[in-house]
Amino acid sequence: IIDAYTKSGLKEEALKWFEGMSEEKIQPDEVTLNTVLNLYKWSGNYSEAETFSKKFLYGIDMEEDKCIRPQKVDTYNTIIDLYGKTGSLDNASRVFEDMISFGLKPDTVSFNTMMQICGSNNRLAEAEALFEKMIDSGCEPDVGTYNILIALYVKSCNFQSASETLLSLKQSQVLPNAVSYRTLFLGYTSSGLVIEAENLAMEMEEAGFLLNAALIVQFIQMYIRAGDYVNASQQFSRLKVCGDLTSDNLFPLINSYAERGSWKKAEQVFLSSTELGVQ
């Protein structure tokens, strides 16, 4: 019942039934506690989730003998993710290491979550070490694992490593998805790496990942910043036939031209919105 209410987003009803267990002197098991912990986490109540975790599961800085020692990887993953969302890398790392010391093997979710947390705390080297540890332990990376690494490398402007990670992904048994390509493409265009962006765009389309309006806008802005109005205009012609074109796609282009003092170009983009029926 608690799980049903949780999946329906009915927090108060779920908590009412959880409290009813105590009134009936029914000791909640690990599955129940994990469900309630997820309820707090999914509803964005991270502070309450952390308090609940300390009270019932894995008591950090509290009397741990009064808490249930998790026996399932899923529960550890929930707690690790929680501490990641509260920005507590040290606690997340402690839970991760304790899971291993208690004889539980981290799964792909465990490693991905820890890598993401390390990246959020600008600890790229630790994220890389986790990836190596993942491989050494025999845990198979999924596309999400590679996408996390690509995103972290792009964030640190290490485009060579990002490109090499995409290549490793293509050579593995896991295929890249739209996120894999989009993350690197946005990195290239934002950093003005014209040749790299052009080559990747061709590769994306050959792989069946067509550029949508938002990505074409990034492409055009890259050319505008480079002063290449010819290619910017060619890409704008592609933008006009995009089925997902909205006014939100045109405003950045108007601003980009305006920033370079190209008022006539900015005006042309503005007037085209009427022609295209975009408001």
C-alpha positions as a Markdown table, in Angstrom:
| # | Residue | x | y | z |
|---|---|---|---|---|
| 1 | Ile | 0.0 | 0.0 | 0.0 |
| 2 | Ile | 2.8 | 2.4 | 0.9 |
| 3 | Asp | 4.5 | 1.6 | -2.4 |
| 4 | Ala | 1.3 | 2.2 | -4.3 |
| 5 | Tyr | 0.8 | 5.6 | -2.7 |
| 6 | Thr | 4.5 | 6.5 | -3.3 |
| 7 | Lys | 4.2 | 5.7 | -7.0 |
| 8 | Ser | 1.1 | 7.8 | -7.2 |
| 9 | Gly | 2.9 | 10.7 | -5.7 |
| 10 | Leu | 0.6 | 10.7 | -2.6 |
| 11 | Lys | 3.2 | 11.5 | 0.0 |
| 12 | Glu | 0.8 | 12.2 | 3.0 |
| 13 | Glu | -1.2 | 9.0 | 2.4 |
| 14 | Ala | 2.0 | 6.9 | 2.2 |
| 15 | Leu | 3.4 | 8.3 | 5.4 |
| 16 | Lys | 0.1 | 7.8 | 7.1 |
| 17 | Trp | 0.3 | 4.1 | 6.4 |
| 18 | Phe | 3.9 | 3.9 | 7.4 |
| 19 | Glu | 3.1 | 5.5 | 10.7 |
| 20 | Gly | 0.2 | 3.1 | 11.1 |
| 21 | Met | 2.8 | 0.2 | 11.0 |
| 22 | Ser | 4.3 | 1.6 | 14.2 |
| 23 | Glu | 0.9 | 1.9 | 15.9 |
| 24 | Glu | 0.3 | -1.8 | 15.0 |
| 25 | Lys | 3.7 | -2.6 | 16.4 |
| 26 | Ile | 4.8 | -3.9 | 12.9 |
| 27 | Gln | 8.5 | -3.6 | 12.4 |
| 28 | Pro | 9.2 | -2.2 | 8.9 |
| 29 | Asp | 11.7 | -4.2 | 6.8 |
| 30 | Glu | 14.4 | -2.8 | 4.5 |
| 31 | Val | 12.1 | -2.8 | 1.5 |
| 32 | Thr | 9.6 | -0.6 | 3.3 |
| 33 | Leu | 12.2 | 1.8 | 4.6 |
| 34 | Asn | 13.8 | 2.1 | 1.2 |
| 35 | Thr | 10.4 | 2.9 | -0.3 |
| 36 | Val | 9.7 | 5.7 | 2.2 |
| 37 | Leu | 13.2 | 7.0 | 1.8 |
| 38 | Asn | 12.6 | 7.2 | -2.0 |
| 39 | Leu | 9.3 | 8.9 | -1.3 |
| 40 | Tyr | 11.1 | 11.8 | 0.5 |
| 41 | Lys | 13.8 | 11.9 | -2.2 |
| 42 | Trp | 11.5 | 11.9 | -5.2 |
| 43 | Ser | 9.4 | 14.7 | -3.6 |
| 44 | Gly | 12.6 | 16.8 | -3.2 |
| 45 | Asn | 12.5 | 16.7 | 0.6 |
| 46 | Tyr | 16.2 | 15.9 | 0.9 |
| 47 | Ser | 16.6 | 17.2 | 4.4 |
| 48 | Glu | 13.7 | 15.0 | 5.6 |
| 49 | Ala | 15.1 | 12.1 | 3.6 |
| 50 | Glu | 18.5 | 12.4 | 5.3 |
| 51 | Thr | 16.9 | 12.6 | 8.7 |
| 52 | Phe | 14.8 | 9.5 | 7.9 |
| 53 | Ser | 17.9 | 7.7 | 6.7 |
| 54 | Lys | 19.8 | 8.5 | 9.9 |
| 55 | Lys | 16.8 | 7.4 | 12.0 |
| 56 | Phe | 16.1 | 4.1 | 10.4 |
| 57 | Leu | 18.8 | 3.2 | 7.8 |
| 58 | Tyr | 22.6 | 3.6 | 8.0 |
| 59 | Gly | 22.8 | 6.0 | 10.9 |
| 60 | Ile | 25.6 | 8.5 | 10.0 |
| 61 | Asp | 26.8 | 10.4 | 13.1 |
| 62 | Met | 24.2 | 8.7 | 15.2 |
| 63 | Glu | 23.9 | 5.4 | 17.1 |
| 64 | Glu | 24.2 | 3.0 | 14.3 |
| 65 | Asp | 23.2 | 0.0 | 16.4 |
| 66 | Lys | 19.7 | 1.5 | 16.4 |
| 67 | Cys | 19.5 | 1.4 | 12.6 |
| 68 | Ile | 19.0 | -1.4 | 10.1 |
| 69 | Arg | 22.1 | -2.3 | 8.3 |
| 70 | Pro | 21.1 | -2.5 | 4.6 |
| 71 | Gln | 21.4 | -5.9 | 3.0 |
| 72 | Lys | 20.4 | -4.9 | -0.5 |
| 73 | Val | 22.4 | -2.9 | -3.2 |
| 74 | Asp | 19.3 | -1.0 | -4.1 |
| 75 | Thr | 19.1 | 0.5 | -0.6 |
| 76 | Tyr | 22.7 | 1.5 | -0.7 |
| 77 | Asn | 22.1 | 3.1 | -4.1 |
| 78 | Thr | 19.2 | 5.1 | -2.7 |
| 79 | Ile | 21.3 | 6.4 | 0.2 |
| 80 | Ile | 24.3 | 7.2 | -2.0 |
| 81 | Asp | 22.1 | 9.1 | -4.4 |
| 82 | Leu | 20.5 | 11.0 | -1.5 |
| 83 | Tyr | 23.9 | 12.2 | -0.2 |
| 84 | Gly | 24.8 | 13.2 | -3.7 |
| 85 | Lys | 21.7 | 15.4 | -3.9 |
| 86 | Thr | 22.5 | 17.0 | -0.6 |
| 87 | Gly | 26.1 | 17.6 | -1.8 |
| 88 | Ser | 27.7 | 15.3 | 0.8 |
| 89 | Leu | 30.4 | 13.5 | -1.2 |
| 90 | Asp | 32.2 | 12.3 | 1.9 |
| 91 | Asn | 29.1 | 10.6 | 3.2 |
| 92 | Ala | 28.2 | 9.1 | -0.2 |
| 93 | Ser | 31.8 | 7.8 | -0.5 |
| 94 | Arg | 31.6 | 6.3 | 3.0 |
| 95 | Val | 28.3 | 4.4 | 2.2 |
| 96 | Phe | 29.8 | 3.2 | -1.1 |
| 97 | Glu | 32.9 | 1.8 | 0.5 |
| 98 | Asp | 31.0 | 0.3 | 3.4 |
| 99 | Met | 28.7 | -1.5 | 0.9 |
| 100 | Ile | 31.8 | -3.1 | -0.5 |
| 101 | Ser | 33.3 | -3.9 | 2.9 |
| 102 | Phe | 30.1 | -5.6 | 3.9 |
| 103 | Gly | 30.4 | -8.0 | 1.0 |
| 104 | Leu | 27.9 | -6.4 | -1.5 |
| 105 | Lys | 29.1 | -5.8 | -5.0 |
| 106 | Pro | 28.2 | -2.4 | -6.4 |
| 107 | Asp | 26.2 | -2.5 | -9.6 |
| 108 | Thr | 26.1 | -0.2 | -12.6 |
| 109 | Val | 23.8 | 2.2 | -10.8 |
| 110 | Ser | 26.1 | 2.4 | -7.8 |
| 111 | Phe | 29.1 | 3.3 | -10.0 |
| 112 | Asn | 27.2 | 5.7 | -12.2 |
| 113 | Thr | 25.8 | 7.6 | -9.2 |
| 114 | Met | 29.2 | 7.9 | -7.5 |
| 115 | Met | 30.8 | 9.1 | -10.8 |
| 116 | Gln | 28.1 | 11.7 | -11.2 |
| 117 | Ile | 28.5 | 12.9 | -7.6 |
| 118 | Cys | 32.3 | 13.2 | -8.0 |
| 119 | Gly | 31.7 | 15.2 | -11.2 |
| 120 | Ser | 29.3 | 17.5 | -9.5 |
| 121 | Asn | 32.0 | 18.2 | -6.9 |
| 122 | Asn | 34.6 | 18.8 | -9.6 |
| 123 | Arg | 36.5 | 15.6 | -8.7 |
| 124 | Leu | 37.1 | 14.3 | -12.2 |
| 125 | Ala | 40.1 | 12.2 | -11.2 |
| 126 | Glu | 38.0 | 10.3 | -8.7 |
| 127 | Ala | 35.3 | 9.8 | -11.3 |
| 128 | Glu | 37.9 | 8.3 | -13.7 |
| 129 | Ala | 39.2 | 6.1 | -10.9 |
| 130 | Leu | 35.7 | 4.8 | -10.3 |
| 131 | Phe | 35.3 | 4.0 | -14.0 |
| 132 | Glu | 38.6 | 1.9 | -13.9 |
| 133 | Lys | 37.4 | 0.2 | -10.6 |
| 134 | Met | 34.1 | -0.6 | -12.3 |
| 135 | Ile | 35.9 | -2.3 | -15.2 |
| 136 | Asp | 38.3 | -4.1 | -12.9 |
| 137 | Ser | 35.4 | -5.4 | -10.8 |
| 138 | Gly | 33.7 | -6.9 | -13.9 |
| 139 | Cys | 30.7 | -4.5 | -13.7 |
| 140 | Glu | 29.6 | -3.7 | -17.2 |
| 141 | Pro | 29.3 | 0.1 | -18.0 |
| 142 | Asp | 26.1 | 1.1 | -19.7 |
| 143 | Val | 25.6 | 4.1 | -22.1 |
| 144 | Gly | 24.8 | 6.2 | -19.0 |
| 145 | Thr | 28.3 | 5.5 | -17.7 |
| 146 | Tyr | 30.0 | 6.7 | -20.8 |
| 147 | Asn | 27.6 | 9.7 | -21.1 |
| 148 | Ile | 28.6 | 10.8 | -17.6 |
| 149 | Leu | 32.3 | 10.7 | -18.5 |
| 150 | Ile | 31.7 | 12.6 | -21.7 |
| 151 | Ala | 29.8 | 15.2 | -19.8 |
| 152 | Leu | 32.5 | 15.5 | -17.2 |
| 153 | Tyr | 35.2 | 15.9 | -19.8 |
| 154 | Val | 33.2 | 18.5 | -21.7 |
| 155 | Lys | 32.6 | 20.4 | -18.5 |
| 156 | Ser | 36.4 | 20.5 | -17.9 |
| 157 | Cys | 37.0 | 21.4 | -21.6 |
| 158 | Asn | 39.0 | 18.2 | -22.1 |
| 159 | Phe | 37.6 | 17.6 | -25.5 |
| 160 | Gln | 40.2 | 15.0 | -26.5 |
| 161 | Ser | 39.2 | 12.7 | -23.7 |
| 162 | Ala | 35.5 | 13.4 | -24.4 |
| 163 | Ser | 36.1 | 12.4 | -28.0 |
| 164 | Glu | 38.1 | 9.3 | -27.0 |
| 165 | Thr | 35.3 | 8.2 | -24.6 |
| 166 | Leu | 32.7 | 8.5 | -27.4 |
| 167 | Leu | 35.0 | 6.4 | -29.6 |
| 168 | Ser | 35.4 | 3.8 | -26.8 |
| 169 | Leu | 31.6 | 3.7 | -26.5 |
| 170 | Lys | 31.2 | 3.1 | -30.2 |
| 171 | Gln | 33.8 | 0.3 | -30.0 |
| 172 | Ser | 32.1 | -1.4 | -27.1 |
| 173 | Gln | 29.0 | -3.6 | -27.0 |
| 174 | Val | 27.0 | -0.5 | -25.9 |
| 175 | Leu | 25.8 | 1.9 | -28.6 |
| 176 | Pro | 25.8 | 5.7 | -28.2 |
| 177 | Asn | 22.5 | 7.3 | -27.9 |
| 178 | Ala | 21.3 | 10.9 | -28.6 |
| 179 | Val | 22.6 | 12.1 | -25.3 |
| 180 | Ser | 26.1 | 10.8 | -26.1 |
| 181 | Tyr | 26.3 | 12.8 | -29.3 |
| 182 | Arg | 24.4 | 15.9 | -28.1 |
| 183 | Thr | 26.6 | 16.4 | -25.1 |
| 184 | Leu | 29.8 | 16.4 | -27.1 |
| 185 | Phe | 28.2 | 18.5 | -29.9 |
| 186 | Leu | 27.1 | 21.2 | -27.5 |
| 187 | Gly | 30.6 | 21.2 | -26.0 |
| 188 | Tyr | 32.2 | 21.7 | -29.4 |
| 189 | Thr | 29.8 | 24.5 | -30.6 |
| 190 | Ser | 30.0 | 26.4 | -27.2 |
| 191 | Ser | 33.8 | 26.3 | -27.4 |
| 192 | Gly | 33.9 | 27.4 | -31.0 |
| 193 | Leu | 35.5 | 24.2 | -32.3 |
| 194 | Val | 34.1 | 24.5 | -35.8 |
| 195 | Ile | 35.7 | 21.6 | -37.5 |
| 196 | Glu | 35.0 | 19.2 | -34.7 |
| 197 | Ala | 31.4 | 20.3 | -34.5 |
| 198 | Glu | 30.9 | 20.0 | -38.3 |
| 199 | Asn | 32.5 | 16.5 | -38.4 |
| 200 | Leu | 30.4 | 15.3 | -35.4 |
| 201 | Ala | 27.2 | 16.7 | -37.0 |
| 202 | Met | 27.8 | 14.6 | -40.1 |
| 203 | Glu | 28.5 | 11.6 | -38.0 |
| 204 | Met | 25.4 | 12.1 | -36.0 |
| 205 | Glu | 23.2 | 12.3 | -39.1 |
| 206 | Glu | 24.8 | 9.3 | -40.6 |
| 207 | Ala | 24.0 | 7.4 | -37.4 |
| 208 | Gly | 20.4 | 8.5 | -37.6 |
| 209 | Phe | 20.5 | 11.3 | -35.0 |
| 210 | Leu | 19.2 | 14.3 | -36.9 |
| 211 | Leu | 19.8 | 17.7 | -35.5 |
| 212 | Asn | 16.8 | 19.2 | -33.9 |
| 213 | Ala | 16.0 | 23.0 | -33.8 |
| 214 | Ala | 17.8 | 23.5 | -30.5 |
| 215 | Leu | 21.0 | 21.9 | -31.8 |
| 216 | Ile | 20.9 | 23.8 | -35.1 |
| 217 | Val | 20.6 | 27.0 | -33.2 |
| 218 | Gln | 23.8 | 26.1 | -31.3 |
| 219 | Phe | 25.4 | 25.5 | -34.7 |
| 220 | Ile | 24.3 | 28.9 | -36.1 |
| 221 | Gln | 25.5 | 30.7 | -33.0 |
| 222 | Met | 28.9 | 29.1 | -33.3 |
| 223 | Tyr | 29.2 | 30.4 | -36.9 |
| 224 | Ile | 27.9 | 33.9 | -35.9 |
| 225 | Arg | 30.6 | 34.1 | -33.1 |
| 226 | Ala | 33.2 | 33.1 | -35.7 |
| 227 | Gly | 31.9 | 35.8 | -38.1 |
| 228 | Asp | 31.0 | 33.1 | -40.7 |
| 229 | Tyr | 27.6 | 34.5 | -41.8 |
| 230 | Val | 27.5 | 32.4 | -44.9 |
| 231 | Asn | 27.4 | 29.1 | -43.0 |
| 232 | Ala | 25.1 | 30.7 | -40.4 |
| 233 | Ser | 22.6 | 31.5 | -43.2 |
| 234 | Gln | 22.9 | 28.0 | -44.6 |
| 235 | Gln | 22.1 | 26.5 | -41.3 |
| 236 | Phe | 19.3 | 28.9 | -40.7 |
| 237 | Ser | 17.7 | 27.6 | -43.9 |
| 238 | Arg | 17.7 | 24.1 | -42.3 |
| 239 | Leu | 16.2 | 25.6 | -39.1 |
| 240 | Lys | 13.2 | 26.9 | -41.1 |
| 241 | Val | 12.1 | 23.4 | -42.0 |
| 242 | Cys | 12.4 | 22.0 | -38.5 |
| 243 | Gly | 9.1 | 20.7 | -37.2 |
| 244 | Asp | 10.0 | 21.7 | -33.6 |
| 245 | Leu | 10.9 | 25.3 | -34.3 |
| 246 | Thr | 9.6 | 27.8 | -31.8 |
| 247 | Ser | 10.2 | 31.5 | -30.9 |
| 248 | Asp | 12.5 | 30.3 | -28.2 |
| 249 | Asn | 14.8 | 29.1 | -30.9 |
| 250 | Leu | 14.9 | 32.5 | -32.7 |
| 251 | Phe | 15.6 | 34.8 | -29.7 |
| 252 | Pro | 19.1 | 33.5 | -29.1 |
| 253 | Leu | 20.0 | 34.1 | -32.8 |
| 254 | Ile | 18.7 | 37.7 | -32.7 |
| 255 | Asn | 20.8 | 38.3 | -29.6 |
| 256 | Ser | 23.9 | 36.7 | -31.2 |
| 257 | Tyr | 23.7 | 38.9 | -34.2 |
| 258 | Ala | 23.0 | 41.9 | -32.1 |
| 259 | Glu | 26.0 | 41.3 | -29.9 |
| 260 | Arg | 28.2 | 41.5 | -33.0 |
| 261 | Gly | 26.4 | 44.7 | -34.2 |
| 262 | Ser | 24.7 | 42.9 | -37.1 |
| 263 | Trp | 21.4 | 44.6 | -36.7 |
| 264 | Lys | 20.2 | 43.8 | -40.2 |
| 265 | Lys | 20.8 | 40.1 | -39.7 |
| 266 | Ala | 19.0 | 40.3 | -36.4 |
| 267 | Glu | 16.1 | 42.0 | -38.0 |
| 268 | Gln | 15.9 | 39.4 | -40.7 |
| 269 | Val | 15.6 | 36.6 | -38.1 |
| 270 | Phe | 12.9 | 38.6 | -36.3 |
| 271 | Leu | 10.9 | 39.1 | -39.5 |
| 272 | Ser | 11.3 | 35.5 | -40.5 |
| 273 | Ser | 9.2 | 34.5 | -37.4 |
| 274 | Thr | 6.1 | 36.0 | -39.0 |
| 275 | Glu | 6.8 | 34.1 | -42.3 |
| 276 | Leu | 7.3 | 30.9 | -40.4 |
| 277 | Gly | 4.2 | 31.4 | -38.3 |
| 278 | Val | 6.3 | 31.3 | -35.1 |
| 279 | Gln | 5.0 | 33.6 | -32.3 |
